[in-house]
Amino acid sequence: MKRYFEFARHGTSYRTETRAGIATFLTMAYIIVVNPAILEAAGMPRDASITATILSAAFGTLIMGVYAKRPFAIAPYMGENAFIVFTVVKGMGFPWQTALGAIFLAGVMFTLLTVLRVRSWLANALPLSLKQSFAIGIGLFLTFIGLNQIGVVALGVPGAPVALGALSHPTTLLALAGLLLTVWLLVKRVAGALIIGIVATSALSVLVGVTRLPQAIVSLPPSLAPVFAQLDIAGALTLKALPVVVIVFVMAFVDTIGTLIGLSARAGLLDERGNLPDIEKPMLADALVNMFAPLVGTTTCGAFVESAVGIEEGGRTGFTALVVALLFLGALFFAPLLTAVPIHATGVALVAIGLLMVGPIATLDRNDQTEWIPALLTIVLMSFTFNIGVGMTAGLLLHPVLKVLTGRGREVPAAMWLLAGMSLVFYLVYPYR
């Protein structure tokens, strides 16, 4: 088993990888309840969606761990689920069954492009500056999410969309205490710092009466029947639904590339050219789960940025992902206990790891404005639009255009033009508010 996961080559162990898997799972377990709650707004039964969410996460993460051998967890994407519910279903009037059909078609295209090595060709053509910006942007995105979850950043008013939260609120005070503990442990290089931070914040919340203990620990999985195999592929193949398929495809396509490269950069898995060796394998895991997820009844899945938490704990091989997959399967029966972890506790971990991931911004080449400006635009738009895909497509579009405008068009490979074209299509068909 050790040889299979190459522990020696990565300088890791069963203990380290297990701890990393637990840390990743605890940080992303919120998806078990949050994703079904969002999908319910589209008319999808919440209980069935819980089972669909868990099965999709376990399926994709298991493939990522055993086949791709990478420490990345897969689950339904936040952002894409909201896009499906509030834009496609509520805004454009499509049934949720048709939306699932569009996701399935995107998954089929992902699989074909991965098998034909088109996706790896595109990923390897990315300039180093954009690859670095993906990792930094994800770090800022995680920090922003975490600050919102712990109550430091709150929604503002028109003209000032964000504001300082109520720092005197009990959950915010608890989270700040947990964050201070977590950062101190990270600085002291204490193993399991992020897990300790999450557990300590949760335990303190229970002790002071802010968080309630779960009413049950074990429960049977809800039936999958109401959402299983309900996808409408024929409806997704109509001309009217074509923009939905295109947007789902492009959003998931760039999200996956950016997330894989960003996480791999943090884990030290990229080669000297900034490429991820055998990137087709984790991409295939992502592609296959996007055919499985709509079949069992949930939305677009992919590598979760919260995997950075496990990476920070030392996870470097597929064994980390295997642990996460097994924990998701266990969640089928222990969902009441696992979902009792308060959101301000997981927010602590997101802020801590996000701050660490932003650090490499100093490595960007600020002497070449044709590299620096697209990279910086990518970083800031990920957070300012609350959408990783928007940030990446903006950078992918601006980079080659800026090269041409400055007389350096020959530096742009053909694959980058294809990515720029996909990004342009994304903005042309996107259903703006």
C-alpha positions as CSV (number, residue, x, y, z in Angstrom):
1,M,0.0,0.0,0.0
2,K,2.8,2.4,0.9
3,R,4.5,1.7,-2.5
4,Y,1.2,2.2,-4.3
5,F,0.7,5.7,-2.9
6,E,4.4,6.5,-3.1
7,F,4.7,7.7,0.5
8,A,8.5,7.6,0.5
9,R,8.8,9.8,-2.6
10,H,6.6,12.4,-1.0
11,G,8.1,12.1,2.4
12,T,4.7,11.3,4.0
13,S,3.1,8.5,6.0
14,Y,-0.2,6.8,6.8
15,R,-0.6,8.9,9.9
16,T,0.1,12.2,8.0
17,E,-2.2,11.3,5.1
18,T,-5.0,10.2,7.4
19,R,-4.8,13.4,9.4
20,A,-4.8,15.4,6.1
21,G,-7.9,13.5,4.9
22,I,-9.7,14.2,8.2
23,A,-8.8,17.9,8.0
24,T,-10.1,18.2,4.4
25,F,-13.3,16.3,5.2
26,L,-14.1,18.4,8.3
27,T,-13.6,21.6,6.3
28,M,-15.8,20.6,3.5
29,A,-18.4,18.5,5.3
30,Y,-20.7,21.5,5.2
31,I,-21.5,20.6,1.6
32,I,-23.6,17.7,2.9
33,V,-26.3,20.1,4.2
34,V,-25.5,23.3,2.2
35,N,-25.8,21.8,-1.2
36,P,-29.2,20.2,-0.6
37,A,-30.5,23.4,1.0
38,I,-29.6,25.3,-2.2
39,L,-31.0,22.7,-4.5
40,E,-34.3,22.6,-2.6
41,A,-35.0,26.1,-3.9
42,A,-35.2,24.6,-7.4
43,G,-37.8,22.1,-6.2
44,M,-35.4,19.2,-5.5
45,P,-36.2,17.2,-2.4
46,R,-33.7,18.0,0.3
47,D,-33.4,14.6,1.9
48,A,-32.8,12.8,-1.4
49,S,-30.2,15.5,-2.3
50,I,-28.3,14.8,0.9
51,T,-27.7,11.2,-0.3
52,A,-26.9,12.4,-3.8
53,T,-24.4,14.9,-2.5
54,I,-22.6,12.3,-0.4
55,L,-22.5,9.6,-3.1
56,S,-21.2,12.0,-5.7
57,A,-18.5,13.3,-3.4
58,A,-17.5,9.7,-2.4
59,F,-17.5,8.5,-6.0
60,G,-15.4,11.3,-7.4
61,T,-12.9,11.5,-4.5
62,L,-12.4,7.7,-4.5
63,I,-11.4,7.8,-8.2
64,M,-9.2,10.8,-7.5
65,G,-7.5,8.9,-4.7
66,V,-7.2,5.4,-6.2
67,Y,-6.8,6.1,-9.9
68,A,-5.3,9.7,-10.0
69,K,-3.4,9.3,-6.7
70,R,-3.8,13.0,-5.8
71,P,-4.7,14.5,-2.4
72,F,-7.7,16.3,-3.8
73,A,-11.3,15.8,-2.7
74,I,-14.2,16.2,-5.1
75,A,-17.8,17.3,-4.3
76,P,-20.6,19.5,-5.8
77,Y,-19.2,22.9,-6.6
78,M,-20.5,25.9,-4.6
79,G,-21.3,28.6,-7.1
80,E,-22.3,26.2,-9.8
81,N,-25.1,24.9,-7.7
82,A,-26.4,28.4,-7.1
83,F,-26.1,29.2,-10.8
84,I,-28.2,26.2,-11.7
85,V,-30.9,27.0,-9.1
86,F,-31.2,30.8,-9.3
87,T,-30.2,31.5,-12.9
88,V,-31.1,28.4,-14.9
89,V,-34.2,27.2,-13.0
90,K,-35.6,30.3,-11.4
91,G,-34.3,32.9,-13.9
92,M,-34.4,31.1,-17.2
93,G,-37.4,28.8,-16.4
94,F,-35.8,25.4,-17.1
95,P,-36.9,22.4,-15.0
96,W,-34.2,21.1,-12.7
97,Q,-34.3,17.8,-14.7
98,T,-33.1,19.7,-17.8
99,A,-30.4,21.4,-15.8
100,L,-29.1,18.0,-14.7
101,G,-29.2,16.9,-18.3
102,A,-27.0,19.8,-19.3
103,I,-24.5,18.9,-16.6
104,F,-24.5,15.3,-17.9
105,L,-23.7,16.5,-21.4
106,A,-20.9,18.6,-20.1
107,G,-19.5,15.6,-18.3
108,V,-19.6,13.6,-21.5
109,M,-17.6,16.4,-23.3
110,F,-15.2,16.5,-20.4
111,T,-14.6,12.8,-20.7
112,L,-14.0,12.9,-24.4
113,L,-11.7,15.8,-24.3
114,T,-9.7,14.2,-21.4
115,V,-9.3,10.9,-23.2
116,L,-8.2,12.7,-26.3
117,R,-5.7,14.7,-24.1
118,V,-7.2,18.0,-25.3
119,R,-7.7,19.2,-21.7
120,S,-4.1,18.5,-20.7
121,W,-2.9,20.2,-23.9
122,L,-4.8,23.3,-22.9
123,A,-3.7,23.2,-19.3
124,N,0.0,22.9,-20.2
125,A,-0.3,25.9,-22.5
126,L,-1.1,28.2,-19.6
127,P,1.6,30.8,-18.9
128,L,3.3,30.5,-15.6
129,S,1.9,33.9,-14.4
130,L,-1.7,32.6,-14.8
131,K,-0.9,29.3,-13.1
132,Q,0.5,31.2,-10.1
133,S,-2.5,33.6,-10.1
134,F,-4.9,30.6,-9.9
135,A,-3.2,29.4,-6.6
136,I,-3.1,33.0,-5.2
137,G,-6.7,33.8,-6.3
138,I,-8.0,30.6,-4.7
139,G,-6.2,31.6,-1.5
140,L,-7.8,35.0,-1.5
141,F,-11.2,33.4,-2.3
142,L,-10.9,31.0,0.6
143,T,-9.9,33.9,2.9
144,F,-12.9,35.9,1.8
145,I,-15.3,33.0,2.3
146,G,-13.8,32.2,5.7
147,L,-14.0,35.8,6.9
148,N,-17.7,35.9,5.9
149,Q,-18.4,32.6,7.7
150,I,-16.8,33.8,10.9
151,G,-18.7,37.1,10.8
152,V,-15.8,39.5,10.2
153,V,-17.0,40.4,6.7
154,A,-20.7,41.0,6.2
155,L,-23.0,42.1,3.4
156,G,-23.1,45.8,3.0
157,V,-25.4,48.2,1.1
158,P,-25.5,49.4,-2.5
159,G,-22.4,51.3,-3.2
160,A,-20.6,49.5,-0.4
161,P,-21.3,45.8,-1.0
162,V,-19.3,44.5,1.9
163,A,-18.8,45.8,5.5
164,L,-17.2,45.0,8.8
165,G,-19.3,42.4,10.7
166,A,-20.5,42.6,14.2
167,L,-17.2,41.7,16.0
168,S,-19.0,41.6,19.4
169,H,-21.3,38.7,18.2
170,P,-20.6,35.5,20.2
171,T,-19.9,33.4,17.1
172,T,-17.5,35.9,15.8
173,L,-15.6,36.2,19.1
174,L,-15.4,32.4,19.3
175,A,-14.1,32.2,15.7
176,L,-11.5,34.9,16.3
177,A,-10.3,33.0,19.3
178,G,-10.2,29.8,17.3
179,L,-8.3,31.6,14.5
180,L,-5.7,33.0,16.9
181,L,-5.2,29.4,18.2
182,T,-4.9,28.0,14.7
183,V,-2.5,30.6,13.4
184,W,-0.3,30.2,16.6
185,L,-0.3,26.4,16.0
186,L,0.6,26.8,12.4
187,V,3.5,29.2,13.2
188,K,4.7,26.7,15.8
189,R,4.4,24.0,13.1
190,V,2.1,21.8,15.3
191,A,0.8,18.7,13.4
192,G,-2.9,18.8,13.0
193,A,-3.2,22.6,13.6
194,L,-6.2,23.0,11.4
195,I,-8.1,20.0,12.8
196,I,-7.3,21.3,16.3
197,G,-8.6,24.7,15.4
198,I,-11.9,23.3,14.0
199,V,-12.5,21.0,16.9
200,A,-11.5,23.5,19.6
201,T,-13.8,26.2,18.1
202,S,-16.7,23.7,17.8
203,A,-16.2,22.4,21.4
204,L,-16.0,25.9,22.8
205,S,-19.2,26.9,20.9
206,V,-21.0,24.0,22.5
207,L,-19.7,24.8,26.0
208,V,-20.9,28.4,25.9
209,G,-24.3,27.4,24.4
210,V,-23.8,28.9,20.9
211,T,-24.0,25.6,19.2
212,R,-26.4,22.8,20.0
213,L,-25.4,19.2,20.3
214,P,-27.0,17.0,17.5
215,Q,-30.2,15.3,18.5
216,A,-29.0,12.1,16.9
217,I,-25.6,10.6,16.0
218,V,-26.6,7.8,13.7
219,S,-29.4,7.8,11.0
220,L,-30.3,5.8,8.0
221,P,-29.5,7.5,4.6
222,P,-32.6,9.2,3.0
223,S,-34.0,7.5,-0.1
224,L,-32.4,8.6,-3.4
225,A,-35.5,7.7,-5.4
226,P,-37.0,11.2,-6.0
227,V,-33.9,12.5,-7.8
228,F,-32.3,9.3,-9.1
229,A,-32.1,9.1,-13.0
230,Q,-34.4,12.1,-13.3
231,L,-32.1,14.1,-15.7
232,D,-33.7,15.2,-19.0
233,I,-31.0,14.9,-21.6
234,A,-33.4,15.4,-24.5
235,G,-34.5,18.8,-23.1
236,A,-30.8,19.8,-22.6
237,L,-30.2,19.1,-26.3
238,T,-32.6,21.8,-27.5
239,L,-31.4,25.1,-29.1
240,K,-33.0,27.0,-26.2
241,A,-30.9,25.1,-23.6
242,L,-27.6,25.4,-25.6
243,P,-26.4,28.4,-23.6
244,V,-26.9,26.5,-20.4
245,V,-24.8,23.6,-21.6
246,V,-22.0,26.0,-22.8
247,I,-21.9,27.9,-19.5
248,V,-21.9,24.8,-17.4
249,F,-19.1,23.4,-19.6
250,V,-16.9,26.5,-19.5
251,M,-17.4,27.2,-15.8
252,A,-16.5,23.7,-14.8
253,F,-13.7,23.4,-17.3
254,V,-11.8,26.4,-16.1
255,D,-12.6,25.8,-12.5
256,T,-11.1,22.3,-12.7
257,I,-7.9,23.4,-14.4
258,G,-7.4,26.4,-12.1
259,T,-8.2,24.4,-8.9
260,L,-6.0,21.5,-9.8
261,I,-3.0,23.7,-10.7
262,G,-3.6,26.0,-7.8
263,L,-3.7,23.1,-5.3
264,S,-0.8,21.3,-6.9
265,A,1.3,24.4,-6.6
266,R,0.6,24.5,-2.9
267,A,1.4,20.8,-2.6
268,G,4.6,21.1,-4.6
269,L,3.4,18.6,-7.2
270,L,4.1,20.8,-10.3
271,D,7.2,20.2,-12.4
272,E,9.9,22.8,-13.3
273,R,7.6,24.2,-16.0
274,G,4.7,24.7,-13.7
275,N,2.8,21.7,-15.1
276,L,1.1,18.9,-13.2
277,P,2.4,15.5,-14.4
278,D,-0.2,13.1,-15.6
279,I,-2.9,15.8,-15.3
280,E,-5.2,13.7,-17.4
281,K,-5.8,11.4,-14.5
282,P,-7.3,13.9,-12.0
283,M,-9.1,15.5,-14.9
284,L,-10.7,12.1,-15.8
285,A,-11.8,11.7,-12.2
286,D,-13.5,15.1,-12.5
287,A,-15.0,14.2,-15.9
288,L,-16.5,10.9,-14.7
289,V,-18.1,12.4,-11.6
290,N,-19.9,14.9,-13.8
291,M,-21.7,12.1,-15.5
292,F,-22.3,10.3,-12.2
293,A,-23.5,13.3,-10.2
294,P,-26.5,14.3,-12.4
295,L,-27.5,10.7,-12.7
296,V,-27.8,10.3,-8.9
297,G,-29.4,13.8,-8.6
298,T,-27.0,16.6,-7.9
299,T,-25.1,19.4,-9.7
300,T,-21.6,20.0,-11.2
301,C,-18.8,18.5,-9.1
302,G,-15.0,19.0,-9.1
303,A,-11.9,19.3,-7.1
304,F,-12.7,21.3,-3.9
305,V,-10.4,24.3,-3.0
306,E,-10.9,23.1,0.6
307,S,-8.5,20.3,-0.3
308,A,-5.8,22.9,0.5
309,V,-6.5,22.4,4.2
310,G,-5.4,18.7,3.9
311,I,-2.4,19.7,1.8
312,E,-1.3,22.1,4.5
313,E,-1.6,19.1,7.0
314,G,0.9,17.2,4.8
315,G,-1.4,15.3,2.4
316,R,0.5,14.6,-0.8
317,T,-0.8,11.3,-2.2
318,G,-4.1,9.7,-3.1
319,F,-4.4,8.1,0.3
320,T,-5.6,11.5,1.6
321,A,-8.4,11.5,-0.9
322,L,-9.2,7.8,-0.1
323,V,-9.6,8.8,3.6
324,V,-12.0,11.6,2.5
325,A,-14.0,9.3,0.3
326,L,-14.4,6.8,3.2
327,L,-15.5,9.5,5.5
328,F,-18.1,10.7,3.1
329,L,-19.5,7.2,2.9
330,G,-19.6,7.1,6.6
331,A,-21.5,10.4,6.5
332,L,-24.4,8.5,5.0
333,F,-25.0,7.1,8.5
334,F,-23.4,9.8,10.7
335,A,-24.7,13.0,9.0
336,P,-26.3,14.4,12.1
337,L,-23.0,14.3,14.0
338,L,-20.8,15.5,11.2
339,T,-23.0,18.4,10.2
340,A,-23.1,19.7,13.8
341,V,-19.8,21.3,13.2
342,P,-20.7,25.1,13.1
343,I,-19.8,27.1,10.0
344,H,-17.8,29.6,12.0
345,A,-15.5,26.7,13.0
346,T,-14.8,25.6,9.4
347,G,-14.4,29.3,8.5
348,V,-11.4,29.5,10.9
349,A,-9.6,26.9,8.8
350,L,-10.5,28.6,5.5
351,V,-9.1,31.9,6.7
352,A,-5.9,30.3,8.0
353,I,-5.1,28.3,4.9
354,G,-6.2,31.1,2.6
355,L,-3.7,33.5,4.1
356,L,-1.0,31.0,3.6
357,M,-1.9,30.5,-0.1
358,V,-1.9,34.3,-0.9
359,G,1.8,34.5,0.2
360,P,3.3,33.6,-3.2
361,I,1.9,36.8,-4.8
362,A,5.5,38.1,-4.3
363,T,6.7,35.6,-6.9
364,L,4.7,37.1,-9.8
365,D,6.7,39.0,-12.4
366,R,5.8,42.6,-11.8
367,N,8.3,43.9,-14.4
368,D,6.2,42.5,-17.3
369,Q,2.8,44.2,-17.3
370,T,1.4,41.8,-20.0
371,E,1.9,39.0,-17.4
372,W,1.2,40.9,-14.2
373,I,-2.0,42.7,-15.1
374,P,-3.9,39.5,-16.4
375,A,-2.7,37.6,-13.3
376,L,-3.8,40.4,-10.9
377,L,-7.2,40.6,-12.7
378,T,-7.7,36.9,-12.2
379,I,-6.8,37.1,-8.5
380,V,-9.1,40.0,-7.6
381,L,-12.1,38.9,-9.8
382,M,-12.2,35.5,-8.2
383,S,-13.2,37.1,-4.9
384,F,-14.9,40.3,-6.1
385,T,-17.4,38.3,-8.3
386,F,-17.4,35.4,-5.8
387,N,-16.8,33.1,-8.7
388,I,-13.5,31.3,-9.5
389,G,-14.5,30.7,-13.1
390,V,-15.2,34.4,-13.8
391,G,-11.7,35.3,-12.5
392,M,-10.0,32.7,-14.6
393,T,-11.9,33.4,-17.8
394,A,-11.1,37.1,-17.4
395,G,-7.4,36.3,-17.2
396,L,-7.5,33.8,-20.0
397,L,-9.1,36.4,-22.2
398,L,-7.0,39.4,-21.3
399,H,-3.6,37.7,-21.5
400,P,-3.4,36.9,-25.2
401,V,-5.2,40.1,-26.2
402,L,-2.7,42.2,-24.2
403,K,0.2,40.3,-25.9
404,V,-1.2,41.2,-29.3
405,L,-1.8,44.9,-28.4
406,T,1.8,45.2,-27.3
407,G,3.2,43.5,-30.4
408,R,4.0,40.2,-28.7
409,G,1.4,38.0,-30.2
410,R,3.9,35.4,-31.3
411,E,4.3,34.5,-27.6
412,V,0.8,33.2,-27.5
413,P,0.4,29.5,-28.3
414,A,-2.6,28.1,-30.2
415,A,-4.0,26.5,-27.1
416,M,-4.2,29.8,-25.3
417,W,-6.3,31.3,-28.2
418,L,-8.7,28.4,-27.8
419,L,-9.0,29.0,-24.1
420,A,-9.5,32.7,-24.8
421,G,-12.2,31.8,-27.4
422,M,-14.0,29.7,-24.8
423,S,-13.8,32.5,-22.3
424,L,-15.3,34.9,-24.8
425,V,-18.2,32.6,-25.5
426,F,-18.7,32.3,-21.7
427,Y,-19.2,36.0,-21.5
428,L,-21.4,36.2,-24.6
429,V,-23.9,33.7,-23.5
430,Y,-23.8,34.3,-19.7
431,P,-27.3,35.3,-18.5
432,Y,-26.5,38.5,-16.7
433,R,-28.9,39.9,-14.1
